[in-house]
């Protein structure tokens, strides 16, 4: 239960940061769609499931950074399901893709300069693109709604698997 409290405290801290210009909300209106979609695998003490989540609040390195460079979502809300169980998730997700990409580009450039340049061009997400991919990981609070095909009926059953560990691709879009 302590893990759940830590994740909720992180979520509250994220909500208090929203006045800072470095923090932005995903804009999901038909005329101006911009945001992220997290999809991948989530692990709880009940096992593995498929996760889909959207950020409620995300952080850029600077307010001037382009749409395709958010560094992490301070608060994401999602849904996971698998193995006859269904969960709701809430918590922070870190975009680890840029760090992995920079590492791959560095190794490629160290091996061969032209190979490094082509690798960098492959991973480059231009301002003209409408979607961009990254890799993300996170720790989220987890509430159980259905387990082994049975709807939960008590708070104890709802909180039986309080922490979910997420890893998977992120799709950024505008």
C-alpha positions as CSV (number, residue, x, y, z in Angstrom):
1,X,0.0,0.0,0.0
2,X,3.0,2.3,0.5
3,X,3.8,2.1,-3.2
4,X,0.3,3.3,-4.0
5,X,0.7,6.2,-1.7
6,X,4.0,7.2,-3.4
7,X,2.5,7.1,-6.8
8,X,-0.5,9.2,-5.7
9,X,1.9,11.7,-4.1
10,X,3.8,11.9,-7.4
11,X,0.5,12.5,-9.2
12,X,-0.4,15.3,-6.8
13,X,3.0,16.9,-7.4
14,X,2.4,16.7,-11.1
15,X,-0.9,18.5,-10.8
16,X,0.7,21.3,-8.8
17,X,3.3,21.8,-11.5
18,X,0.8,22.6,-14.2
19,X,1.2,26.4,-14.0
20,X,4.9,26.1,-15.0
21,X,5.3,26.8,-18.7
22,X,7.4,23.6,-19.1
23,X,4.3,21.6,-18.4
24,X,1.6,21.1,-21.1
25,X,-1.7,19.3,-21.4
26,X,-2.4,17.1,-24.3
27,X,-4.7,18.9,-26.7
28,X,-7.2,16.4,-28.1
29,X,-9.7,18.5,-30.0
30,X,-10.6,17.7,-33.6
31,X,-9.2,20.9,-34.9
32,X,-5.9,20.7,-33.0
33,X,-5.0,17.1,-32.1
34,X,-1.7,16.9,-30.2
35,X,-0.5,14.5,-27.6
36,X,0.8,11.1,-26.9
37,X,-0.4,7.5,-26.9
38,X,1.4,5.0,-24.7
39,X,0.9,1.4,-25.6
40,X,2.8,-1.6,-24.4
41,X,3.1,-4.1,-21.6
42,X,2.3,-3.6,-18.0
43,X,3.3,-6.0,-15.1
44,X,1.6,-6.2,-11.7
45,X,1.8,-8.9,-9.1
46,X,-1.1,-10.5,-11.0
47,X,1.0,-10.9,-14.1
48,X,1.3,-9.2,-17.5
49,X,-1.3,-7.3,-19.5
50,X,-1.6,-5.0,-22.5
51,X,-1.6,-1.3,-21.6
52,X,-3.0,1.8,-23.4
53,X,-2.7,5.2,-21.8
54,X,-2.9,8.9,-22.6
55,X,-1.0,11.7,-20.7
56,X,-3.1,14.3,-18.8
57,X,0.0,16.4,-18.2
58,X,3.4,16.2,-19.9
59,X,6.7,18.0,-19.5
60,X,9.0,19.4,-22.2
61,X,12.7,20.2,-21.8
62,X,11.8,23.8,-22.5
63,X,8.6,25.7,-23.5
64,X,10.1,26.3,-26.9
65,X,10.7,22.7,-27.7
66,X,8.7,21.3,-30.7
67,X,5.7,19.1,-30.2
68,X,7.7,15.9,-30.9
69,X,10.1,16.3,-28.0
70,X,8.3,15.8,-24.7
71,X,10.5,14.3,-22.1
72,X,7.9,12.6,-19.8
73,X,4.3,12.5,-18.9
74,X,3.9,13.5,-15.2
75,X,0.4,12.1,-15.1
76,X,-1.0,9.5,-17.5
77,X,-4.2,7.6,-17.2
78,X,-4.7,4.3,-18.9
79,X,-6.4,0.9,-19.1
80,X,-4.8,-2.5,-19.1
81,X,-6.4,-5.9,-19.8
82,X,-5.2,-9.5,-20.1
83,X,-5.8,-12.9,-18.8
84,X,-9.4,-12.3,-17.8
85,X,-8.5,-9.2,-15.8
86,X,-9.0,-5.5,-16.3
87,X,-7.2,-2.6,-14.6
88,X,-7.2,1.2,-14.5
89,X,-3.8,2.9,-14.2
90,X,-2.7,6.4,-13.2
91,X,0.8,7.7,-12.8
92,X,4.0,9.1,-14.3
93,X,5.6,7.7,-17.5
94,X,9.2,8.5,-18.6
95,X,10.1,8.7,-22.3
96,X,13.3,6.7,-22.4
97,X,13.5,6.6,-26.2
98,X,15.6,9.8,-26.7
99,X,18.3,8.4,-24.4
100,X,18.3,5.0,-26.1
101,X,18.3,6.7,-29.5
102,X,21.3,8.9,-28.6
103,X,23.2,5.9,-27.3
104,X,22.5,4.0,-30.6
105,X,23.6,7.0,-32.7
106,X,26.8,7.4,-30.6
107,X,27.7,3.7,-31.1
108,X,27.0,3.9,-34.8
109,X,29.0,7.1,-35.2
110,X,31.9,5.6,-33.3
111,X,31.9,2.6,-35.6
112,X,31.7,4.5,-38.8
113,X,30.9,8.2,-39.5
114,X,28.7,7.6,-42.5
115,X,26.8,4.8,-40.7
116,X,26.3,7.2,-37.8
117,X,24.9,9.9,-40.1
118,X,22.4,7.5,-41.7
119,X,21.4,6.1,-38.3
120,X,20.7,9.7,-37.1
121,X,18.7,10.4,-40.2
122,X,16.7,7.2,-39.6
123,X,15.8,8.2,-36.0
124,X,15.2,11.9,-36.8
125,X,11.6,13.1,-36.3
126,X,11.1,16.2,-38.3
127,X,8.8,19.1,-37.5
128,X,6.8,18.3,-40.7
129,X,6.0,14.8,-39.4
130,X,2.5,14.1,-38.1
131,X,3.6,11.3,-35.8
132,X,6.8,10.2,-34.1
133,X,7.7,7.1,-32.1
134,X,9.6,6.7,-28.8
135,X,10.1,4.1,-26.1
136,X,8.6,4.7,-22.6
137,X,8.7,3.2,-19.2
138,X,6.8,4.0,-16.0
139,X,5.4,3.1,-12.6
140,X,1.6,3.6,-12.2
141,X,-1.0,3.2,-9.5
142,X,-3.2,0.2,-10.5
143,X,-6.8,-0.4,-9.6
144,X,-8.4,-3.8,-10.4
145,X,-11.9,-3.8,-11.9
146,X,-12.1,-7.4,-13.0
147,X,-10.0,-10.4,-12.0
148,X,-10.2,-13.9,-13.5
149,X,-13.4,-13.0,-15.2
150,X,-15.1,-11.7,-12.0
151,X,-15.9,-8.1,-11.3
152,X,-14.4,-6.9,-8.0
153,X,-16.8,-6.1,-5.2
154,X,-14.6,-4.8,-2.3
155,X,-11.9,-2.2,-1.8
156,X,-9.6,-5.0,-0.9
157,X,-10.1,-6.6,-4.3
158,X,-9.8,-3.2,-6.0
159,X,-6.4,-2.6,-4.4
160,X,-5.1,-6.2,-4.6
161,X,-2.5,-5.2,-7.3
162,X,-1.6,-1.6,-6.4
163,X,1.4,-1.0,-8.6
164,X,1.9,-1.5,-12.3
165,X,5.2,-1.3,-14.1
166,X,4.9,-0.2,-17.8
167,X,7.2,-0.4,-20.8
168,X,6.4,0.0,-24.4
169,X,6.3,2.3,-27.4
170,X,5.0,5.9,-27.4
171,X,3.3,7.5,-30.4
172,X,3.5,11.3,-30.4
173,X,1.1,13.0,-32.7
174,X,-0.1,16.3,-33.9
